[in-house]
Amino acid sequence: MEFSQSFRDVVHKRYSCRIYSEELMSETTRVELETFIVNLPQGPFKSPCRYQLTAMDGKTENPLHGLGTYGVIKQPSGFIIGATVDGEKNLEDFGYQMELLILKAADLGLGTCWLGGSFTRSTFSKRMAVRKDEILPAVVSIGRPDLEKTREQIDMSRKRFDPEKLFFSGNFTHPLTYSEVGDFAFPLEMVRLAPSAKNYQPWRVVKAGNNWHFYLQRTRSYREMVVPAITGIADLQRLDMGIAMSHFELAAREAGLTGRWQVEDPGIEKTGKLMEYSVSWVQ
């Protein structure tokens, strides 16, 4: 995965941008992003996902007509729309890949915002030509930010858990500190800074030997509120896990740390019924 700057810098540039400038993205930027979509790496679980950029170019009729966000987003230049088919880890792959697109957009100087529920699903699905065997889990608004923010402003606006609430050694009773893990402190910090629905940060990571085991700590009220069969909203906390995975892997690769994703439950005792094993990074 190639960026024009370090992965750390890209992560620190990204924030949830909801108000955009009237300035459209340049044709060069649009083409570069579309090329990135075409060459997007598969997700770790190889689920079939597809994405498209729908953006204004100032020349043709407004392609965003009818694509609503209930007033949450103001003046976007476009949207990245994605679809996937049903599968055991399809949402993790979707979150992983869409976050790669968001990070590339940040690298190009664009603002973005994840939208998992606050958009008119039917019109976006029609624009994407979603098939009967597909679902549309989320979309992303994109454009030039209305107000440019410094790295310091972005970092100060972030609200994230402290590392000891997210990362553990051996089991969930022993919080892990960055000083214990050497170069892996970088991937863990990039996971900590990753975006998530409602900023719930539902990932928990346990280091056991040379492996890193990722668990989904579900939020009770959020899970009860979001019932896909009724609302049509996807299981966004599984998307969040895919986002965390993308941050961990990209940081590890940049740091020269080896490993791969593997699903093999290590049998570590969970903290309760709302926790479930997801995936492991094994060396």
Phi, psi and omega in degrees: 000119185253129172237163180279353180218177182294154179299321178303315181294322179297315180298320181288340178279332186284134172208167181281104183262120184250346179236127187243158176285156175288346178292125180279157175292147182290160178299322179299315180295317181298316180295319180296320179291320178295323177295321178298320178298316180299322184261016183300130178296154175296157172288166182302332184255003174060033175289143178287113177231153175218154187219152175215147175263121174248111188217151176286142177241000179077000183246320184255174179302144184304112181283353182270357182303126179090351179270098188260152178230023177055033177080001182288324185246137182243125171057043176292151173280339182182188178219146166262122182248140182223154179218153177213164176264163181295142180182165187299320182236028183295323183286327175296317177296319180298313179298320179300310184288318180296325178293327174300319179294320179295318180294322176295320178299318178297320178299329180273003178085016181262152173265152180215164173208127174294139175228109182258339181222332187269061174206156182282093189302322184295317182287323176294319179298320178295318180296326180277348186056052181294130182280169181295332181268007183245160171233158178246094187289325186195162172229168180228125173282152185209149178164184176281128180300143178294321178233124177286134179249144175282164177301321180296318178296319180295314181297322181291332182278346182284138173241111184227152175295153172291153183306323184293348176270349185246329190238139188221160180244117176081311179202184187274007177261353183238096177301146183256142175250152182300330182294343182275344195243005176060231184295341180285355174299327181294307177301322180295319179294324177293326173294316181300326182274355184294149177284158177204156180300128182060012181059035181280343179046067189279006181270145171226140186232131179243127174271124177227107187067233178263006185251156181236118185255124184260128179239146177263116175262097185289152177262119188304305184298324182289320180294321181289329182285321184262098178247102187308321183297333182262312187270337186082356179282135181288167175287088189292337180286338171286324172300318179302322178297319177298322177298313179299320179297318181296318180295317181297312184294315181296321178292318179298316180298317181296327181276359179077024181265131184272159177157174179205161180274139180209138177261107178202098185302120182282354177078019177291136182297128182276166183273350180169183185291340181273001178255139178218145177290143180242299189195163178231147171259113186247147181251000000 
